[in-house]
Amino acid sequence: MSEPTQKYSISMPRDVAEAARARSGPSGLSAYVTAAVARQIERDNLNELIAVAEAEHGPITEEEIQATREILQRARAEQSAEPEQHRGAA
């Protein structure tokens, strides 16, 4: 069950508001802004988690970042190939 909604008043630059409204589609500006704020909260939480991990284990190196990117790219490639493999087996 989702949380009840509440109405808020916010201020933002007109060009940002107009761009958001143009992209919001049928779900509307409120849903678009809610999704954007939720993504920012997720990023803030992730940054806090990284800071705690780096404080305990030291900074993450560029090599570690690149290795993780390669693992993710391989996993995405494998996931993209799975539907093709299942179609071929049918």
Secondary structure, 3 states (H helix, E strand, C coil): CCCCCCCCCCCCCHHHHHHHHHHCHHHHHHHHHHHHHHHHHHHHHHHHHHHHHHHHHCCCCHHHHHHHHHHHHHHHHHHHHHHHHHHHHC
